């Protein structure tokens, strides 16, 4: 239970946010292209 675990958890949360934003932009681009 040290800084390594905290960094790993922080990067996991950052990766989750980045993935959600990326998927959101992909879906938005598909909607705009197919509208």
N, CA and C of each residue as an Amber inpcrd file, in Angstrom:
protein
   105
   0.8580000  -1.1930000   0.0000000   0.0000000   0.0000000   0.0000000
   0.8840000   1.2300000   0.0000000   1.5230000   1.4930000  -1.1560000
   2.4500000   2.6250000  -1.2420000   2.1330000   3.4890000  -2.4480000
   3.0810000   4.3100000  -2.8450000   2.8630000   5.2090000  -3.9870000
   2.6490000   4.4600000  -5.2990000   3.2310000   3.2610000  -5.4210000
   3.0520000   2.5040000  -6.6690000   1.5820000   2.1760000  -6.8940000
   0.9030000   1.6910000  -5.8380000  -0.5150000   1.3310000  -5.9840000
  -1.3440000   2.5730000  -6.2840000  -1.0100000   3.7050000  -5.6290000
  -1.7710000   4.9330000  -5.8670000  -1.6050000   5.3870000  -7.3120000
  -0.3730000   5.3410000  -7.8330000  -0.1320000   5.7350000  -9.2230000
  -0.8840000   4.8140000 -10.1710000  -0.8650000   3.5000000  -9.8610000
  -1.5550000   2.5530000 -10.7340000  -3.0530000   2.8540000 -10.7610000
  -3.6580000   3.1230000  -9.5960000  -5.0850000   3.4350000  -9.5480000
  -5.3770000   4.7320000 -10.2950000  -4.5030000   5.7460000 -10.1420000
  -4.7220000   7.0260000 -10.8040000  -4.6880000   6.8430000 -12.3200000
  -3.6890000   6.0970000 -12.8140000  -3.5920000   5.8990000 -14.2600000
  -4.7630000   5.0750000 -14.7780000  -5.2710000   4.1360000 -13.9700000
  -6.4430000   3.3670000 -14.3880000  -7.6420000   4.2840000 -14.5700000
  -7.8660000   5.1980000 -13.6040000  -8.9980000   6.1180000 -13.7240000
  -8.8120000   7.0420000 -14.9130000  -7.5810000   7.5150000 -15.1360000
  -7.3220000   8.3930000 -16.2820000  -7.5860000   7.6370000 -17.5790000
  -7.1760000   6.3730000 -17.6190000  -7.4020000   5.5800000 -18.8270000
  -8.8980000   5.3970000 -19.0660000  -9.6620000   5.1860000 -18.0120000
 -11.1130000   5.0090000 -18.1580000 -11.7310000   6.2680000 -18.7400000
 -11.3620000   7.4550000 -18.1970000 -11.9200000   8.7040000 -18.7220000
 -11.5280000   8.8930000 -20.1790000 -10.2610000   8.6380000 -20.5240000
  -9.7980000   8.8200000 -21.9000000 -10.5540000   7.8740000 -22.8330000
 -10.7730000   6.6310000 -22.3930000 -11.4940000   5.6660000 -23.2260000
 -12.9350000   6.1070000 -23.4460000 -13.6000000   6.5840000 -22.3890000
 -14.9930000   7.0320000 -22.5210000 -15.0770000   8.2180000 -23.4720000
 -14.1480000   9.1830000 -23.3400000 -14.1560000  10.3580000 -24.2200000
 -13.9020000   9.9330000 -25.6640000 -12.9390000   9.0060000 -25.8700000
 -12.6140000   8.5570000 -27.2200000 -13.8210000   7.8710000 -27.8650000
 -14.4640000   6.9700000 -27.1190000 -15.6380000   6.2770000 -27.6620000
 -16.7490000   7.2770000 -27.9530000 -16.9090000   8.2810000 -27.0820000
 -17.9290000   9.2990000 -27.3030000 -17.7010000  10.0530000 -28.5990000
 -16.4340000  10.4200000 -28.8640000 -16.1360000  11.1450000 -30.1020000
 -16.3480000  10.2570000 -31.3250000 -16.0120000   8.9800000 -31.2280000
 -16.2220000   8.0620000 -32.3520000 -17.7140000   7.9410000 -32.6520000
 -18.5270000   7.7770000 -31.6160000 -19.9760000   7.6730000 -31.8150000
 -20.5190000   8.9730000 -32.3960000 -20.0370000  10.1130000 -31.8910000
 -20.5010000  11.4050000 -32.4050000 -20.1450000  11.5560000 -33.8830000
 -18.9370000  11.1370000 -34.2640000 -18.5240000  11.2310000 -35.6630000
 -19.4060000  10.3360000 -36.5410000 -19.7210000   9.1270000 -36.0630000
 -20.5890000   8.2330000 -36.8370000 -21.9810000   8.8330000 -36.9890000
 -22.5130000   9.4100000 -35.9190000 -23.8520000  10.0180000 -36.0030000
 -23.8370000  11.1690000 -37.0040000 -22.8170000  12.0160000 -36.9520000
 -22.7340000  13.1520000 -37.8850000 -22.5870000  12.6510000 -39.3240000
 -21.8480000  11.5690000 -39.5290000 -21.6090000  11.0750000 -40.8800000
 -22.8580000  10.4010000 -41.4540000 -23.6410000   9.7460000 -40.6070000
 -24.7900000   8.9770000 -41.0910000 -26.1030000   9.7340000 -40.9720000
 -26.0900000  10.9370000 -40.4140000 -27.3480000  11.6510000 -40.1870000
 -28.0030000  12.0310000 -41.5050000
